[in-house]
């Protein structure tokens, strides 16, 4: 049942891919899952879609990905590293304090598409992006890479214990840890799904930089920092632990344990009403990944209770679980909505 729980949770979250489960990728990691799966996984590279609405959707998605300009997505990374951008950055969120996170998503999408189709253009794009990130990291010297404005400055402040947050910002930057989670998992997928060895090197160097940021923080300081949306940093560090076998990354993953949320979930208490749904889900995916790697029953309890509670008490029949991205009163999704805070109306920029 426990194994089925994690499988079901990951499937529902849309994260089971070659990067987590398949035999091919398992051969590339240093730490195997201690929780055995009770199903056989197919690697993305072993499955090809036949003519169908699913293949049509995938092809349309790929057409859109090919329209994106990699140098525009890399623009802020090069600027932060002191390199001349090769193109102007995209607008919207890529011109705001959350700039850079799109590239992580894009790197994952390209890697998955390459694994699913063997499309060499996707592979070429993966290799180009990773090469550019490698150059940025080398020019930054300390291992940092990121597209958010002033990201290295904010992390240096955090390292000193200077922490300010209103929920979606950290010291004036919009969700920098969330941003780094996307970059880290994009590099992870470039390595595991697209076979880019440099991606692992860049990922480990970035992880070392981020481990150093939190190394001297007290438990109280970490908990204060975790009030700011941080994506699934527990998942990202757990995955780096799996790739390297170095326990410092597993320890770092558990540093991103939010007491006021995960303690309650482990005890079977629903504290979800009023919380931002998108912020909570990656944390629990991280708990599920930690459970796979360690067999820690508390992680399993957190993932199990969250899954059961969201599915049975916080979801519509069509699978949606929130209004305006916020969870509401259990089993009262059509009446009695809570008055919920909005996300930032204006960009948060240093």
Secondary structure, DSSP 8 states (H G I E B T S, - for coil): -HHHHHHHHHHHHT--STTTT-HHHHTT-SS--SS--SS----GGG----SSHHHHHHHHHHHHHHHS-HHHHHHHHHHHTT---SS---SGGGGSTTTTHHHHHHHHHHHHHHHHH--HHHHHHHHHHHHHHHHHHHHHSSS----STTHHHHHHHHHTT----SSSEETTEE-HHHHHHHHHHHHHHHHHTT--HHHHHHHHHHHHHHHHHHTT--HHHHHHHTTS--TTHHHHHHHHHHHH--HHHHHHHHHT--IIIIIHHHTT----TTSBHHHHHHHHHHHHHHHHHH--HHHHHHHHHHHHHHHHHS--TTS---BTTB--STT-SSS---------SS----
